[in-house]
Amino acid sequence: MQDLIFPPLMTGMAIEGRESDPFDTAIAQATLGVDAGLIVYNLEADRARATLILAPDVALTQAMAMLPVAGIGFQNALGALAPPEVAVHLEWNGRIRVNGAKCGGFQIAASTTDADQEPDWLCIGLDIPLWPAREEMGETPDETALYAEGCAEVDAANLIEAWARHTLNWITRWDGEGVKPVHDEWRGLVHGMGEDIDIDGKTGTFLGVDENFGLLLRRGAETVLIPLTQLLKD
Protein backbone atom coordinates (compact mmCIF):
# COMPACT_ATOMS: atom_id res chain seq x y z
CA MET A 1 0.00 0.00 0.00
CA GLN A 2 1.33 3.43 -0.92
CA ASP A 3 2.18 5.97 1.75
CA LEU A 4 -0.18 8.92 1.69
CA ILE A 5 0.94 12.52 2.02
CA PHE A 6 -0.84 14.53 4.70
CA PRO A 7 -0.65 18.21 5.65
CA PRO A 8 1.44 19.48 8.57
CA LEU A 9 0.06 18.43 11.98
CA MET A 10 -1.20 15.16 10.46
CA THR A 11 0.57 11.82 10.10
CA GLY A 12 -0.45 8.53 8.49
CA MET A 13 -0.51 4.88 9.52
CA ALA A 14 -1.30 2.36 6.80
CA ILE A 15 -2.83 -1.00 7.68
CA GLU A 16 -3.81 -3.84 5.35
CA GLY A 17 -6.28 -6.69 5.19
CA ARG A 18 -10.05 -6.88 5.08
CA GLU A 19 -10.27 -7.54 8.81
CA SER A 20 -7.94 -4.66 9.72
CA ASP A 21 -10.26 -1.84 10.78
CA PRO A 22 -8.79 1.69 10.90
CA PHE A 23 -11.49 2.77 13.35
CA ASP A 24 -10.64 0.09 15.90
CA THR A 25 -6.92 0.60 15.35
CA ALA A 26 -7.22 4.36 15.84
CA ILE A 27 -9.18 3.93 19.07
CA ALA A 28 -6.47 1.58 20.36
CA GLN A 29 -3.76 4.06 19.39
CA ALA A 30 -5.64 6.96 20.99
CA THR A 31 -6.12 4.98 24.19
CA LEU A 32 -2.36 4.40 24.30
CA GLY A 33 -1.81 8.16 24.09
CA VAL A 34 -0.75 8.70 20.48
CA ASP A 35 -0.65 12.34 19.39
CA ALA A 36 -3.72 13.88 17.77
CA GLY A 37 -3.53 14.22 14.00
CA LEU A 38 -2.85 10.56 13.26
CA ILE A 39 -4.84 9.13 10.34
CA VAL A 40 -5.09 5.35 10.22
CA TYR A 41 -6.11 4.16 6.75
CA ASN A 42 -6.82 0.99 4.81
CA LEU A 43 -7.24 1.28 1.04
CA GLU A 44 -8.64 -1.79 -0.72
CA ALA A 45 -9.74 -2.30 -4.31
CA ASP A 46 -13.41 -1.91 -3.44
CA ARG A 47 -13.32 0.11 -0.23
CA ALA A 48 -11.53 3.10 1.33
CA ARG A 49 -11.40 3.53 5.11
CA ALA A 50 -9.64 6.14 7.22
CA THR A 51 -9.92 7.34 10.81
CA LEU A 52 -8.66 10.65 12.17
CA ILE A 53 -7.67 11.06 15.82
CA LEU A 54 -8.39 14.48 17.35
CA ALA A 55 -8.09 16.04 20.81
CA PRO A 56 -10.35 19.12 20.89
CA ASP A 57 -9.80 21.18 24.04
CA VAL A 58 -13.51 21.79 24.60
CA ALA A 59 -16.31 19.83 26.25
CA LEU A 60 -17.62 16.81 24.37
CA THR A 61 -20.85 18.62 23.44
CA GLN A 62 -18.86 21.20 21.47
CA ALA A 63 -16.25 18.71 20.27
CA MET A 64 -18.95 16.69 18.49
CA ALA A 65 -18.91 19.44 15.84
CA MET A 66 -15.94 17.53 14.44
CA LEU A 67 -18.40 15.05 12.89
CA PRO A 68 -20.06 17.61 10.60
CA VAL A 69 -16.63 19.21 10.07
CA ALA A 70 -15.29 15.89 8.76
CA GLY A 71 -18.37 15.53 6.57
CA ILE A 72 -17.88 18.98 5.07
CA GLY A 73 -14.23 18.11 4.50
CA PHE A 74 -15.26 15.01 2.55
CA GLN A 75 -17.81 16.91 0.47
CA ASN A 76 -15.23 19.55 -0.38
CA ALA A 77 -12.63 16.89 -1.23
CA LEU A 78 -14.87 14.81 -3.48
CA GLY A 79 -16.32 17.97 -5.00
CA ALA A 80 -12.84 18.99 -6.09
CA LEU A 81 -11.96 15.58 -7.55
CA ALA A 82 -15.23 14.29 -9.04
CA PRO A 83 -17.04 15.49 -12.17
CA PRO A 84 -19.12 18.63 -11.49
CA GLU A 85 -22.42 16.82 -11.97
CA VAL A 86 -21.78 14.52 -8.98
CA ALA A 87 -23.85 15.68 -5.98
CA VAL A 88 -22.63 14.98 -2.44
CA HIS A 89 -24.84 15.48 0.61
CA LEU A 90 -24.56 14.64 4.30
CA GLU A 91 -27.05 13.06 6.68
CA TRP A 92 -27.22 14.20 10.30
CA ASN A 93 -26.18 10.77 11.53
CA GLY A 94 -22.94 10.74 9.54
CA ARG A 95 -24.06 8.93 6.42
CA ILE A 96 -22.93 10.25 3.04
CA ARG A 97 -25.15 10.46 -0.02
CA VAL A 98 -23.83 10.60 -3.56
CA ASN A 99 -26.34 11.53 -6.25
CA GLY A 100 -29.10 10.94 -3.70
CA ALA A 101 -28.17 7.39 -2.66
CA LYS A 102 -26.36 6.26 0.50
CA CYS A 103 -22.63 5.84 -0.07
CA GLY A 104 -20.81 4.99 3.14
CA GLY A 105 -20.37 7.48 5.92
CA PHE A 106 -18.77 8.37 9.22
CA GLN A 107 -18.72 6.96 12.72
CA ILE A 108 -17.39 8.62 15.86
CA ALA A 109 -16.06 7.55 19.25
CA ALA A 110 -14.60 9.43 22.22
CA SER A 111 -12.78 8.73 25.45
CA THR A 112 -15.88 9.78 27.39
CA THR A 113 -19.64 9.96 26.93
CA ASP A 114 -20.03 12.77 29.47
CA ALA A 115 -21.24 15.72 27.42
CA ASP A 116 -19.71 18.25 29.83
CA GLN A 117 -16.29 16.61 30.04
CA GLU A 118 -13.36 17.41 27.76
CA PRO A 119 -12.45 14.21 25.90
CA ASP A 120 -8.87 12.98 25.89
CA TRP A 121 -9.40 11.89 22.30
CA LEU A 122 -11.99 11.78 19.55
CA CYS A 123 -11.89 9.33 16.62
CA ILE A 124 -13.78 10.02 13.40
CA GLY A 125 -13.91 7.12 10.96
CA LEU A 126 -14.69 7.36 7.24
CA ASP A 127 -15.82 4.29 5.29
CA ILE A 128 -16.52 4.63 1.55
CA PRO A 129 -17.49 1.77 -0.80
CA LEU A 130 -15.70 2.19 -4.12
CA TRP A 131 -17.38 -0.64 -5.99
CA PRO A 132 -20.84 -2.05 -5.20
CA ALA A 133 -20.98 -5.14 -3.01
CA ARG A 134 -23.68 -6.62 -5.22
CA GLU A 135 -23.53 -6.81 -8.98
CA GLU A 136 -27.22 -6.02 -9.29
CA MET A 137 -27.51 -2.50 -7.94
CA GLY A 138 -31.28 -2.66 -8.46
CA GLU A 139 -31.58 -4.83 -5.35
CA THR A 140 -30.59 -1.85 -3.17
CA PRO A 141 -31.67 1.27 -5.09
CA ASP A 142 -31.03 3.54 -2.09
CA GLU A 143 -27.41 2.39 -1.75
CA THR A 144 -24.54 3.00 -4.13
CA ALA A 145 -20.76 3.02 -4.43
CA LEU A 146 -18.47 5.83 -5.48
CA TYR A 147 -17.32 4.38 -8.78
CA ALA A 148 -20.90 3.57 -9.78
CA GLU A 149 -21.72 7.29 -9.66
CA GLY A 150 -19.37 8.62 -12.30
CA CYS A 151 -16.32 8.82 -10.02
CA ALA A 152 -14.24 5.98 -11.46
CA GLU A 153 -11.39 8.40 -12.16
CA VAL A 154 -11.18 9.46 -8.50
CA ASP A 155 -8.15 7.78 -6.94
CA ALA A 156 -8.89 6.58 -3.40
CA ALA A 157 -5.49 7.68 -2.11
CA ASN A 158 -5.97 11.17 -3.52
CA LEU A 159 -9.44 11.30 -1.99
CA ILE A 160 -8.21 10.47 1.52
CA GLU A 161 -5.38 12.98 1.21
CA ALA A 162 -7.82 15.66 0.03
CA TRP A 163 -10.25 14.80 2.84
CA ALA A 164 -7.46 15.35 5.35
CA ARG A 165 -6.54 18.73 3.85
CA HIS A 166 -10.09 20.04 3.65
CA THR A 167 -10.98 18.72 7.10
CA LEU A 168 -7.92 20.43 8.59
CA ASN A 169 -8.99 23.65 6.90
CA TRP A 170 -12.43 23.45 8.51
CA ILE A 171 -10.99 22.53 11.90
CA THR A 172 -8.84 25.67 11.65
CA ARG A 173 -11.89 27.77 10.79
CA TRP A 174 -13.90 26.25 13.64
CA ASP A 175 -11.04 26.93 16.05
CA GLY A 176 -10.58 30.52 14.89
CA GLU A 177 -14.10 31.64 13.95
CA GLY A 178 -16.34 29.45 16.05
CA VAL A 179 -19.10 27.11 14.95
CA LYS A 180 -21.09 29.54 12.77
CA PRO A 181 -19.14 28.97 9.51
CA VAL A 182 -19.54 25.22 10.03
CA HIS A 183 -23.29 25.63 10.53
CA ASP A 184 -23.60 27.81 7.44
CA GLU A 185 -21.70 25.36 5.22
CA TRP A 186 -23.36 22.25 6.64
CA ARG A 187 -26.91 23.57 6.20
CA GLY A 188 -26.30 23.78 2.47
CA LEU A 189 -25.18 20.15 2.34
CA VAL A 190 -27.50 18.38 4.76
CA HIS A 191 -29.93 15.80 3.38
CA GLY A 192 -33.54 15.54 4.50
CA MET A 193 -34.13 18.79 6.37
CA GLY A 194 -37.85 19.51 6.42
CA GLU A 195 -38.65 15.88 5.62
CA ASP A 196 -39.87 12.97 7.71
CA ILE A 197 -37.02 10.82 9.00
CA ASP A 198 -36.42 7.92 11.37
CA ILE A 199 -33.68 8.18 14.00
CA ASP A 200 -33.26 4.99 16.03
CA GLY A 201 -36.97 4.25 15.91
CA LYS A 202 -38.05 7.84 16.51
CA THR A 203 -39.95 9.18 13.52
CA GLY A 204 -40.80 12.80 12.89
CA THR A 205 -40.00 15.86 10.82
CA PHE A 206 -36.37 16.99 10.68
CA LEU A 207 -36.67 20.67 11.60
CA GLY A 208 -32.96 21.49 11.88
CA VAL A 209 -30.25 21.48 14.52
CA ASP A 210 -29.34 23.46 17.63
CA GLU A 211 -26.03 25.27 18.18
CA ASN A 212 -24.29 21.97 19.01
CA PHE A 213 -25.77 20.15 16.01
CA GLY A 214 -28.36 18.34 18.11
CA LEU A 215 -31.23 17.24 15.86
CA LEU A 216 -34.61 18.93 16.31
CA LEU A 217 -37.32 16.38 15.54
CA ARG A 218 -40.99 17.35 15.48
CA ARG A 219 -43.20 14.49 16.64
CA GLY A 220 -46.81 15.54 16.61
CA ALA A 221 -47.23 18.57 18.85
CA GLU A 222 -43.81 18.30 20.50
CA THR A 223 -40.25 18.93 19.36
CA VAL A 224 -37.60 16.51 20.59
CA LEU A 225 -33.87 17.29 20.79
CA ILE A 226 -31.57 14.38 19.93
CA PRO A 227 -27.98 15.29 20.90
CA LEU A 228 -25.17 14.46 18.53
CA THR A 229 -23.49 12.55 21.36
CA GLN A 230 -26.13 9.84 20.82
CA LEU A 231 -24.12 8.80 17.75
CA LEU A 232 -21.02 7.89 19.79
CA LYS A 233 -19.88 4.30 19.34
CA ASP A 234 -19.08 2.23 22.41
C-alpha positions as CSV (number, residue, x, y, z in Angstrom):
1,M,0.0,0.0,0.0
2,Q,1.3,3.4,-0.9
3,D,2.2,6.0,1.8
4,L,-0.2,8.9,1.7
5,I,0.9,12.5,2.0
6,F,-0.8,14.5,4.7
7,P,-0.7,18.2,5.6
8,P,1.4,19.5,8.6
9,L,0.1,18.4,12.0
10,M,-1.2,15.2,10.5
11,T,0.6,11.8,10.1
12,G,-0.4,8.5,8.5
13,M,-0.5,4.9,9.5
14,A,-1.3,2.4,6.8
15,I,-2.8,-1.0,7.7
16,E,-3.8,-3.8,5.4
17,G,-6.3,-6.7,5.2
18,R,-10.1,-6.9,5.1
19,E,-10.3,-7.5,8.8
20,S,-7.9,-4.7,9.7
21,D,-10.3,-1.8,10.8
22,P,-8.8,1.7,10.9
23,F,-11.5,2.8,13.3
24,D,-10.6,0.1,15.9
25,T,-6.9,0.6,15.4
26,A,-7.2,4.4,15.8
27,I,-9.2,3.9,19.1
28,A,-6.5,1.6,20.4
29,Q,-3.8,4.1,19.4
30,A,-5.6,7.0,21.0
31,T,-6.1,5.0,24.2
32,L,-2.4,4.4,24.3
33,G,-1.8,8.2,24.1
34,V,-0.8,8.7,20.5
35,D,-0.7,12.3,19.4
36,A,-3.7,13.9,17.8
37,G,-3.5,14.2,14.0
38,L,-2.8,10.6,13.3
39,I,-4.8,9.1,10.3
40,V,-5.1,5.3,10.2
41,Y,-6.1,4.2,6.8
42,N,-6.8,1.0,4.8
43,L,-7.2,1.3,1.0
44,E,-8.6,-1.8,-0.7
45,A,-9.7,-2.3,-4.3
46,D,-13.4,-1.9,-3.4
47,R,-13.3,0.1,-0.2
48,A,-11.5,3.1,1.3
49,R,-11.4,3.5,5.1
50,A,-9.6,6.1,7.2
51,T,-9.9,7.3,10.8
52,L,-8.7,10.7,12.2
53,I,-7.7,11.1,15.8
54,L,-8.4,14.5,17.4
55,A,-8.1,16.0,20.8
56,P,-10.3,19.1,20.9
57,D,-9.8,21.2,24.0
58,V,-13.5,21.8,24.6
59,A,-16.3,19.8,26.3
60,L,-17.6,16.8,24.4
61,T,-20.8,18.6,23.4
62,Q,-18.9,21.2,21.5
63,A,-16.3,18.7,20.3
64,M,-18.9,16.7,18.5
65,A,-18.9,19.4,15.8
66,M,-15.9,17.5,14.4
67,L,-18.4,15.0,12.9
68,P,-20.1,17.6,10.6
69,V,-16.6,19.2,10.1
70,A,-15.3,15.9,8.8
71,G,-18.4,15.5,6.6
72,I,-17.9,19.0,5.1
73,G,-14.2,18.1,4.5
74,F,-15.3,15.0,2.6
75,Q,-17.8,16.9,0.5
76,N,-15.2,19.6,-0.4
77,A,-12.6,16.9,-1.2
78,L,-14.9,14.8,-3.5
79,G,-16.3,18.0,-5.0
80,A,-12.8,19.0,-6.1
81,L,-12.0,15.6,-7.6
82,A,-15.2,14.3,-9.0
83,P,-17.0,15.5,-12.2
84,P,-19.1,18.6,-11.5
85,E,-22.4,16.8,-12.0
86,V,-21.8,14.5,-9.0
87,A,-23.8,15.7,-6.0
88,V,-22.6,15.0,-2.4
89,H,-24.8,15.5,0.6
90,L,-24.6,14.6,4.3
91,E,-27.0,13.1,6.7
92,W,-27.2,14.2,10.3
93,N,-26.2,10.8,11.5
94,G,-22.9,10.7,9.5
95,R,-24.1,8.9,6.4
96,I,-22.9,10.2,3.0
97,R,-25.2,10.5,0.0
98,V,-23.8,10.6,-3.6
99,N,-26.3,11.5,-6.2
100,G,-29.1,10.9,-3.7
101,A,-28.2,7.4,-2.7
102,K,-26.4,6.3,0.5
103,C,-22.6,5.8,-0.1
104,G,-20.8,5.0,3.1
105,G,-20.4,7.5,5.9
106,F,-18.8,8.4,9.2
107,Q,-18.7,7.0,12.7
108,I,-17.4,8.6,15.9
109,A,-16.1,7.5,19.3
110,A,-14.6,9.4,22.2
111,S,-12.8,8.7,25.5
112,T,-15.9,9.8,27.4
113,T,-19.6,10.0,26.9
114,D,-20.0,12.8,29.5
115,A,-21.2,15.7,27.4
116,D,-19.7,18.2,29.8
117,Q,-16.3,16.6,30.0
118,E,-13.4,17.4,27.8
119,P,-12.5,14.2,25.9
120,D,-8.9,13.0,25.9
121,W,-9.4,11.9,22.3
122,L,-12.0,11.8,19.5
123,C,-11.9,9.3,16.6
124,I,-13.8,10.0,13.4
125,G,-13.9,7.1,11.0
126,L,-14.7,7.4,7.2
127,D,-15.8,4.3,5.3
128,I,-16.5,4.6,1.6
129,P,-17.5,1.8,-0.8
130,L,-15.7,2.2,-4.1
131,W,-17.4,-0.6,-6.0
132,P,-20.8,-2.1,-5.2
133,A,-21.0,-5.1,-3.0
134,R,-23.7,-6.6,-5.2
135,E,-23.5,-6.8,-9.0
136,E,-27.2,-6.0,-9.3
137,M,-27.5,-2.5,-7.9
138,G,-31.3,-2.7,-8.5
139,E,-31.6,-4.8,-5.3
140,T,-30.6,-1.9,-3.2
141,P,-31.7,1.3,-5.1
142,D,-31.0,3.5,-2.1
143,E,-27.4,2.4,-1.8
144,T,-24.5,3.0,-4.1
145,A,-20.8,3.0,-4.4
146,L,-18.5,5.8,-5.5
147,Y,-17.3,4.4,-8.8
148,A,-20.9,3.6,-9.8
149,E,-21.7,7.3,-9.7
150,G,-19.4,8.6,-12.3
151,C,-16.3,8.8,-10.0
152,A,-14.2,6.0,-11.5
153,E,-11.4,8.4,-12.2
154,V,-11.2,9.5,-8.5
155,D,-8.2,7.8,-6.9
156,A,-8.9,6.6,-3.4
157,A,-5.5,7.7,-2.1
158,N,-6.0,11.2,-3.5
159,L,-9.4,11.3,-2.0
160,I,-8.2,10.5,1.5
161,E,-5.4,13.0,1.2
162,A,-7.8,15.7,0.0
163,W,-10.3,14.8,2.8
164,A,-7.5,15.3,5.4
165,R,-6.5,18.7,3.9
166,H,-10.1,20.0,3.7
167,T,-11.0,18.7,7.1
168,L,-7.9,20.4,8.6
169,N,-9.0,23.7,6.9
170,W,-12.4,23.4,8.5
171,I,-11.0,22.5,11.9
172,T,-8.8,25.7,11.7
173,R,-11.9,27.8,10.8
174,W,-13.9,26.2,13.6
175,D,-11.0,26.9,16.0
176,G,-10.6,30.5,14.9
177,E,-14.1,31.6,13.9
178,G,-16.3,29.4,16.0
179,V,-19.1,27.1,15.0
180,K,-21.1,29.5,12.8
181,P,-19.1,29.0,9.5
182,V,-19.5,25.2,10.0
183,H,-23.3,25.6,10.5
184,D,-23.6,27.8,7.4
185,E,-21.7,25.4,5.2
186,W,-23.4,22.3,6.6
187,R,-26.9,23.6,6.2
188,G,-26.3,23.8,2.5
189,L,-25.2,20.2,2.3
190,V,-27.5,18.4,4.8
191,H,-29.9,15.8,3.4
192,G,-33.5,15.5,4.5
193,M,-34.1,18.8,6.4
194,G,-37.8,19.5,6.4
195,E,-38.7,15.9,5.6
196,D,-39.9,13.0,7.7
197,I,-37.0,10.8,9.0
198,D,-36.4,7.9,11.4
199,I,-33.7,8.2,14.0
200,D,-33.3,5.0,16.0
201,G,-37.0,4.3,15.9
202,K,-38.1,7.8,16.5
203,T,-39.9,9.2,13.5
204,G,-40.8,12.8,12.9
205,T,-40.0,15.9,10.8
206,F,-36.4,17.0,10.7
207,L,-36.7,20.7,11.6
208,G,-33.0,21.5,11.9
209,V,-30.2,21.5,14.5
210,D,-29.3,23.5,17.6
211,E,-26.0,25.3,18.2
212,N,-24.3,22.0,19.0
213,F,-25.8,20.1,16.0
214,G,-28.4,18.3,18.1
215,L,-31.2,17.2,15.9
216,L,-34.6,18.9,16.3
217,L,-37.3,16.4,15.5
218,R,-41.0,17.3,15.5
219,R,-43.2,14.5,16.6
220,G,-46.8,15.5,16.6
221,A,-47.2,18.6,18.9
222,E,-43.8,18.3,20.5
223,T,-40.3,18.9,19.4
224,V,-37.6,16.5,20.6
225,L,-33.9,17.3,20.8
226,I,-31.6,14.4,19.9
227,P,-28.0,15.3,20.9
228,L,-25.2,14.5,18.5
229,T,-23.5,12.5,21.4
230,Q,-26.1,9.8,20.8
231,L,-24.1,8.8,17.8
232,L,-21.0,7.9,19.8
233,K,-19.9,4.3,19.3
234,D,-19.1,2.2,22.4
